[in-house]
Amino acid sequence: MALNSNSTLEQTALALAARQPLLRARDLAEQGLPTAILSRLVSSGKLERIARGVYSLPGRTLSEHRSLAEVSLRVPRGVVCLLSALRVHGIGTQAPFEVWMAIPHHSPTPRLGQPALRAVRMSGAALTEGIESVVIDGVKVPVFNTAKTVADCFKYRNKIGLDVALEALHDGWSQRKLTMDALWHYATVDRVANVMRPYLESVAA
């Protein structure tokens, strides 16, 4: 009887994994399933552990942005930003090997190992405005929108380089993914309006 019960629980967990490309122990618990099933499913080769606390069906094709979904699951208060956000929005030529994520000023830096995380501390409106939700491998990932990301690039130009910020501005503008009103708004939120002014006037000319 117990064997059949375990088999049924495992089948239920695998059905959940089929619906959610990235599965956490918390997802099982929310469905009333014992999280110990995960270890058994990994041992039997029916699931694979792709990151600490994150599982998926073996051989499942996941998106190129999977690492963003993994980090978002493990850093729930974070927002994908800067180079990683540029990649999501298809702007510029950056291909970061780290996941760039904004976190609150007083939060401890998450220790993830893999995927590599580059934490950027933000506070106030700079952390809460301009967030949109992007679904990556079944996970709702908070990402700063295009205009906020470009403003952030100017604010953190000493971290990423002014050339990256300028490339993001020009590429986003040429792709019509930016509006001047939105750029001015987020430049003000980030307190870099004076820095961005000549560059915004240049693209608008």
N, C-alpha and C positions, 0 to 999 in steps of 0.2 A: 504493500500500500504506500509506504514511504517512498519507494523507488518511483512508482507512478506519479506521486505527488511532486517529487523533484523534477521528473521529466516534464511534467506540465508547467512547472514554474520556469524551467529553462526555456521551453518553447515560447512562453509568454515574454520572457526577457529578450529572446532572439527576434520575436515579432516587433518588440519595441525598438530594437536596434535597426531593424529594417526600415522603420519609419523615421528614425533619428540617426543620421549618418555618424554623429558624434554623441556617444552615450556616457553619462556619468552615473556614479553610484546614487546620487541624489535623485536622478530620474527614476530609478527603480524604486527607491524608498517612497517617492510620491505616488507610485502605483501600488504600494503595499507589498512590494516584492523584497525578499531578503537580499541584501547586497552581497552576501557570501556566494551567491550564484555566479558572480562575475569571475571569481578566481577559478571556479570549476569550468566555466565556459572557455576561459583562456587556456587552462591546462589541457582541455580536450580539443583545442584548435578551432573552436566554433566562434570565438571572438579573439581579437588581438588588442593588446594594450598599446596605444599609439603615443600616449603621453601620460604623465602621472595623473591618475584618476579619470582618464579619458579613454574610451574603448570604441572599437568599430568592427564591423564584419570583415573578415579576412579578404584582402584583395579588392576591397571596395574602392572604386574610383572617386576620389575627393577633389574638390576644386583647388586651383592654384593658391587660393587664399586660406587654405585650411588652417595654417598656423594662426591666423587672426581669430578664427573661431575657437581654437584651442585656448589661446590666451584669454579671450573674452570670458570663457567658461570659468577660468581659474582666477581672473581678476575682475570680479563683477562690478566694481566701481570705476573701472578704467574706460577710456574712450580712445579708439584708434586715431592716431594723429600723424602729422608731418609726413615723413617719407612713406610710411605704410598707407596713409590716407591718400596720398598722391597716386599710389599704385592702384588702390581701389577705384579711384575716379578716372584712371587712364590718362593721367597728365604727367608730362615730363618723362625722363628716361631712367629714373632711379629704380634700382632693384635691390632694396635693402635685405640683408640676411637676418636682421633683427626685426622684431615687431616693435614699432614705436607706439607707445601708449601713454596718454595723459592720465595722471592720477592725482588725487587731492594732496595738497601741500603736506599735511601732517600724517599721511598714510605711510606705513613702513613699506620699503621697496620689496615687492614680491620676489621670492627666490624660486625660480622655475627650472633652471637648468636648460631644458629644451621645451619649446622653442626659445631661442634667446630673446630677452626682453630689454628694450631701451625705455626706461621710465622717464617721463618729463612731467615735472610738477606744475600744476596750474591751480588757480583758485578763483572764486567768484564767478562772474559772468564769463570769463575766459574759459572756464571748465564746463559751464552749464549751457551756454548758448551755441546754436549752430549744429546740434547733434541730430543725425538721422540714423535710422535703423536699416541695416543691410543684412539680408538673410544669406548666410554662408554655410553650406552643408547642414541646413536645418537649424542653425543657431542664429538668433537675432543678435547681431553685432553692432554696438554703437560706434559710429564713425562721424567725425566732424565733416560737415558738408564742404563743397568745393571752395566756396569763397572764404569760409573760416579757415580752411587748411592753408590757402594762399597767404592770408593774413598771418597765420601762425608761422609760416616759413620766413616771413620778414621779421617777426618778433624774435624767432630763434635762429636768425641768420648766422650768429656766431657759432652755433652748434652744427648747422648743416651747410653753411656757405651762402653768400649773397647770390652767387650764380645759380644755385638751385631754386631760390625764391624767384629770381627773374625768369628763369625757364618755366616755372610753374605758372607765373602770371601770364606770360606771352602765349604759352601753349593752351592754357585754359581759356584765354580770351579768343584765340583763333578758332578753338573748337566750339565757341559760343556756350561754354559751360559756366560763364561768369557774367554777372551784371555789375555795372558801376555802383549802383545803389547798395548791393550786397557787399561789395568790396569795401566801400566807405564805411558801412555799418560795422563790419568786423575789424576793420583797421582801427576804428574808435574803441571797440570793445577791448582790443588787444593793446591799445595805447601806442599804436605805431602809425597814426595818421600822417604825422609830419615826415616820417621816414618814407612812407609809401607814396605821398603826394606827387612827387615828380615822376615816378614810374607810372602811376595811374593816369596822370595828365598825358604822358607819352603814348600809352596804348589807346587812349580815347581820342587822340588828335587825328 
